[in-house]
Amino acid sequence: MNMSPIRRAAFATVLLAAAGVAQAHEAAVAHSHVGGFAAGFTHPLSGLDHLLAMLAVGLWSAAALPPSRRLVAPTLFMLTLFAGALLGLSFGAVPLTETGAALSVALFGLLLAGRARLPQAAGLGVTAVAGLLHGVAHGAEWVPGASFLAYVAGFMAASALLHGAGLSLGAHLATRGGWLWRAQAALFAAAGLFMLATRV
């Protein structure tokens, strides 16, 4: 096909522009996934209520559940966390979500103080409701433009790490003196009540 120099230049310009658009799109998609994961991963670590609740799930599991069932509560929390995130994405922040998240930390303090003396069903119930509330908060705070799936993967990964840290710390503290366990349980309850007082 014979083309004049002007047509060749125009054709080359169109091809270069198309390549540039394709590269820009790929870069935007990559950025949305990276940014979404980073935002999700830091979200549970940047809020004290999220961080304490997820640590408490592991702490309580290590102290109150038999070794063969210690992953039940963290798994339940993660499932309800995901369900809550979908609710938060669909409906936004539900009224009193943040208040409920703070209350969950205070309730975990009571669970930690009671350890195995309280029914396991009560602890698992608090865990499920807490996961749902924290998930709603996560989902409602997703920033459009970032990949939601990457965002979810980020806060799920951070949550799993916090559960693991709680399990490890709980196994260690459970073998120590009772005063140390009571002190950390009181700190969780006090932190939850303080956050609750600032949100009502």
C-alpha positions as a Markdown table, in Angstrom:
| # | Residue | x | y | z |
|---|---|---|---|---|
| 1 | Met | 0.0 | 0.0 | 0.0 |
| 2 | Asn | 1.5 | 3.3 | -1.1 |
| 3 | Met | 1.0 | 6.2 | 1.3 |
| 4 | Ser | 2.2 | 9.7 | 1.1 |
| 5 | Pro | 4.7 | 10.9 | 3.8 |
| 6 | Ile | 1.9 | 12.9 | 5.5 |
| 7 | Arg | -0.4 | 9.9 | 5.6 |
| 8 | Arg | 2.5 | 7.7 | 7.0 |
| 9 | Ala | 3.2 | 10.2 | 9.7 |
| 10 | Ala | -0.5 | 10.4 | 10.6 |
| 11 | Phe | -0.8 | 6.6 | 10.7 |
| 12 | Ala | 2.3 | 6.3 | 12.9 |
| 13 | Thr | 0.9 | 9.0 | 15.2 |
| 14 | Val | -2.3 | 7.0 | 15.6 |
| 15 | Leu | -0.5 | 3.8 | 16.3 |
| 16 | Leu | 1.7 | 5.5 | 19.0 |
| 17 | Ala | -1.3 | 7.1 | 20.6 |
| 18 | Ala | -3.1 | 3.8 | 20.7 |
| 19 | Ala | -0.1 | 2.1 | 22.3 |
| 20 | Gly | 0.1 | 4.9 | 24.8 |
| 21 | Val | -3.5 | 4.6 | 25.8 |
| 22 | Ala | -3.1 | 0.8 | 26.2 |
| 23 | Gln | -0.1 | 1.3 | 28.4 |
| 24 | Ala | -1.8 | 3.9 | 30.5 |
| 25 | His | -4.8 | 1.6 | 31.0 |
| 26 | Glu | -2.6 | -1.3 | 32.1 |
| 27 | Ala | -0.7 | 1.1 | 34.5 |
| 28 | Ala | -4.0 | 2.3 | 35.9 |
| 29 | Val | -5.3 | -1.2 | 36.5 |
| 30 | Ala | -2.0 | -2.2 | 38.2 |
| 31 | His | -2.1 | 0.9 | 40.3 |
| 32 | Ser | -5.7 | 0.2 | 41.3 |
| 33 | His | -4.8 | -3.3 | 42.5 |
| 34 | Val | -1.6 | -2.2 | 44.3 |
| 35 | Gly | -3.3 | 0.9 | 45.9 |
| 36 | Gly | -6.4 | -1.2 | 46.8 |
| 37 | Phe | -4.3 | -3.9 | 48.5 |
| 38 | Ala | -2.2 | -1.3 | 50.4 |
| 39 | Ala | -5.3 | 0.6 | 51.5 |
| 40 | Gly | -7.0 | -2.5 | 52.7 |
| 41 | Phe | -3.9 | -3.9 | 54.5 |
| 42 | Thr | -3.3 | -0.7 | 56.4 |
| 43 | His | -6.9 | -0.1 | 57.3 |
| 44 | Pro | -7.1 | -2.6 | 60.3 |
| 45 | Leu | -3.7 | -1.4 | 61.5 |
| 46 | Ser | -4.6 | 2.3 | 61.5 |
| 47 | Gly | -7.7 | 2.1 | 63.6 |
| 48 | Leu | -7.3 | 1.1 | 67.3 |
| 49 | Asp | -10.7 | -0.5 | 67.5 |
| 50 | His | -10.0 | -2.7 | 64.5 |
| 51 | Leu | -6.5 | -3.7 | 65.7 |
| 52 | Leu | -7.6 | -4.5 | 69.3 |
| 53 | Ala | -10.6 | -6.5 | 68.2 |
| 54 | Met | -8.6 | -8.7 | 65.8 |
| 55 | Leu | -5.9 | -9.3 | 68.4 |
| 56 | Ala | -8.6 | -10.1 | 71.0 |
| 57 | Val | -10.1 | -12.8 | 68.8 |
| 58 | Gly | -6.7 | -14.6 | 68.7 |
| 59 | Leu | -6.1 | -14.0 | 72.5 |
| 60 | Trp | -9.5 | -15.3 | 73.5 |
| 61 | Ser | -9.2 | -18.3 | 71.2 |
| 62 | Ala | -5.8 | -19.3 | 72.7 |
| 63 | Ala | -7.1 | -19.1 | 76.2 |
| 64 | Ala | -10.7 | -20.3 | 76.0 |
| 65 | Leu | -10.8 | -22.9 | 73.2 |
| 66 | Pro | -9.1 | -26.3 | 73.0 |
| 67 | Pro | -6.1 | -26.5 | 70.7 |
| 68 | Ser | -8.1 | -28.4 | 68.1 |
| 69 | Arg | -10.7 | -25.6 | 67.9 |
| 70 | Arg | -8.5 | -22.5 | 68.2 |
| 71 | Leu | -9.0 | -21.5 | 64.5 |
| 72 | Val | -12.8 | -21.6 | 64.8 |
| 73 | Ala | -13.2 | -18.0 | 66.1 |
| 74 | Pro | -10.6 | -16.4 | 63.7 |
| 75 | Thr | -12.3 | -18.2 | 60.8 |
| 76 | Leu | -15.7 | -17.1 | 61.9 |
| 77 | Phe | -14.5 | -13.5 | 62.3 |
| 78 | Met | -13.0 | -13.6 | 58.8 |
| 79 | Leu | -16.2 | -14.9 | 57.2 |
| 80 | Thr | -18.4 | -12.3 | 58.9 |
| 81 | Leu | -15.8 | -9.6 | 58.1 |
| 82 | Phe | -16.1 | -10.4 | 54.4 |
| 83 | Ala | -19.9 | -10.4 | 54.6 |
| 84 | Gly | -19.9 | -7.1 | 56.4 |
| 85 | Ala | -17.6 | -5.6 | 53.8 |
| 86 | Leu | -20.1 | -6.5 | 51.1 |
| 87 | Leu | -22.9 | -4.9 | 53.2 |
| 88 | Gly | -20.8 | -1.8 | 53.7 |
| 89 | Leu | -20.0 | -1.6 | 50.0 |
| 90 | Ser | -23.7 | -1.9 | 49.1 |
| 91 | Phe | -25.3 | 0.3 | 51.7 |
| 92 | Gly | -22.5 | 2.5 | 53.2 |
| 93 | Ala | -21.9 | 3.0 | 56.8 |
| 94 | Val | -24.8 | 1.8 | 58.9 |
| 95 | Pro | -25.7 | 4.1 | 61.9 |
| 96 | Leu | -23.8 | 3.2 | 65.1 |
| 97 | Thr | -21.3 | 1.0 | 63.2 |
| 98 | Glu | -18.3 | 2.7 | 64.8 |
| 99 | Thr | -20.1 | 2.7 | 68.2 |
| 100 | Gly | -20.7 | -1.1 | 67.8 |
| 101 | Ala | -17.0 | -1.6 | 66.8 |
| 102 | Ala | -15.9 | 0.2 | 70.0 |
| 103 | Leu | -18.4 | -1.8 | 72.1 |
| 104 | Ser | -17.0 | -5.1 | 70.6 |
| 105 | Val | -13.6 | -4.2 | 72.0 |
| 106 | Ala | -15.0 | -3.7 | 75.5 |
| 107 | Leu | -16.9 | -7.0 | 75.2 |
| 108 | Phe | -13.7 | -8.8 | 74.2 |
| 109 | Gly | -12.1 | -7.4 | 77.3 |
| 110 | Leu | -14.9 | -9.1 | 79.4 |
| 111 | Leu | -14.4 | -12.3 | 77.4 |
| 112 | Leu | -10.7 | -12.2 | 78.0 |
| 113 | Ala | -11.3 | -11.6 | 81.7 |
| 114 | Gly | -13.6 | -14.6 | 81.9 |
| 115 | Arg | -11.5 | -16.8 | 79.7 |
| 116 | Ala | -12.8 | -20.4 | 79.8 |
| 117 | Arg | -15.3 | -19.6 | 82.6 |
| 118 | Leu | -17.7 | -18.1 | 80.0 |
| 119 | Pro | -19.6 | -20.2 | 77.5 |
| 120 | Gln | -17.8 | -20.7 | 74.2 |
| 121 | Ala | -21.0 | -19.8 | 72.4 |
| 122 | Ala | -21.0 | -16.4 | 74.0 |
| 123 | Gly | -17.5 | -15.7 | 72.7 |
| 124 | Leu | -18.2 | -17.0 | 69.3 |
| 125 | Gly | -21.4 | -14.8 | 69.2 |
| 126 | Val | -19.4 | -11.7 | 70.1 |
| 127 | Thr | -16.8 | -12.7 | 67.5 |
| 128 | Ala | -19.4 | -13.1 | 64.7 |
| 129 | Val | -21.1 | -9.7 | 65.4 |
| 130 | Ala | -17.8 | -8.0 | 65.8 |
| 131 | Gly | -16.6 | -9.3 | 62.5 |
| 132 | Leu | -19.7 | -8.1 | 60.8 |
| 133 | Leu | -19.5 | -4.6 | 62.3 |
| 134 | His | -15.8 | -4.2 | 61.5 |
| 135 | Gly | -16.5 | -5.5 | 57.9 |
| 136 | Val | -19.2 | -2.9 | 57.4 |
| 137 | Ala | -16.8 | -0.2 | 58.4 |
| 138 | His | -14.1 | -1.5 | 56.0 |
| 139 | Gly | -16.5 | -1.8 | 53.1 |
| 140 | Ala | -18.0 | 1.6 | 53.6 |
| 141 | Glu | -14.6 | 3.2 | 53.6 |
| 142 | Trp | -13.4 | 1.7 | 50.3 |
| 143 | Val | -12.3 | 4.5 | 47.9 |
| 144 | Pro | -13.8 | 4.2 | 44.4 |
| 145 | Gly | -11.0 | 3.9 | 41.8 |
| 146 | Ala | -9.1 | 1.3 | 43.7 |
| 147 | Ser | -9.7 | -2.4 | 43.1 |
| 148 | Phe | -12.3 | -3.6 | 45.7 |
| 149 | Leu | -11.1 | -7.2 | 45.5 |
| 150 | Ala | -7.5 | -6.1 | 46.1 |
| 151 | Tyr | -8.8 | -3.9 | 49.0 |
| 152 | Val | -10.6 | -6.9 | 50.5 |
| 153 | Ala | -7.6 | -9.1 | 50.1 |
| 154 | Gly | -5.5 | -6.4 | 51.9 |
| 155 | Phe | -7.6 | -6.1 | 55.0 |
| 156 | Met | -8.3 | -9.9 | 55.1 |
| 157 | Ala | -4.5 | -10.5 | 55.1 |
| 158 | Ala | -3.9 | -7.9 | 57.8 |
| 159 | Ser | -6.7 | -9.4 | 59.9 |
| 160 | Ala | -5.3 | -12.9 | 59.5 |
| 161 | Leu | -1.9 | -11.6 | 60.7 |
| 162 | Leu | -3.4 | -9.9 | 63.7 |
| 163 | His | -5.4 | -13.1 | 64.6 |
| 164 | Gly | -2.1 | -15.0 | 64.4 |
| 165 | Ala | -0.3 | -12.5 | 66.6 |
| 166 | Gly | -3.2 | -12.8 | 69.1 |
| 167 | Leu | -3.1 | -16.6 | 69.1 |
| 168 | Ser | 0.7 | -16.5 | 69.7 |
| 169 | Leu | 0.5 | -13.9 | 72.4 |
| 170 | Gly | -2.4 | -15.6 | 74.0 |
| 171 | Ala | -0.7 | -19.0 | 74.2 |
| 172 | His | 2.3 | -17.2 | 75.9 |
| 173 | Leu | 0.3 | -15.2 | 78.3 |
| 174 | Ala | -2.0 | -18.0 | 79.3 |
| 175 | Thr | 1.0 | -19.8 | 80.9 |
| 176 | Arg | 2.0 | -16.7 | 82.9 |
| 177 | Gly | 0.7 | -15.4 | 86.1 |
| 178 | Gly | -3.0 | -14.6 | 86.3 |
| 179 | Trp | -2.4 | -11.0 | 87.1 |
| 180 | Leu | -0.8 | -10.4 | 83.7 |
| 181 | Trp | -3.8 | -11.9 | 81.9 |
| 182 | Arg | -6.2 | -9.9 | 84.0 |
| 183 | Ala | -4.2 | -6.7 | 83.3 |
| 184 | Gln | -4.3 | -7.1 | 79.5 |
| 185 | Ala | -8.0 | -8.0 | 79.7 |
| 186 | Ala | -8.7 | -4.8 | 81.7 |
| 187 | Leu | -6.7 | -2.8 | 79.2 |
| 188 | Phe | -8.9 | -4.1 | 76.4 |
| 189 | Ala | -12.1 | -3.4 | 78.3 |
| 190 | Ala | -10.9 | 0.1 | 79.3 |
| 191 | Ala | -9.9 | 1.0 | 75.7 |
| 192 | Gly | -13.2 | -0.2 | 74.4 |
| 193 | Leu | -15.2 | 1.8 | 77.0 |
| 194 | Phe | -13.1 | 4.9 | 76.3 |
| 195 | Met | -13.7 | 4.7 | 72.5 |
| 196 | Leu | -17.3 | 4.0 | 73.2 |
| 197 | Ala | -17.6 | 7.1 | 75.4 |
| 198 | Thr | -16.1 | 9.2 | 72.6 |
| 199 | Arg | -18.6 | 7.9 | 70.0 |
| 200 | Val | -21.9 | 8.1 | 71.7 |
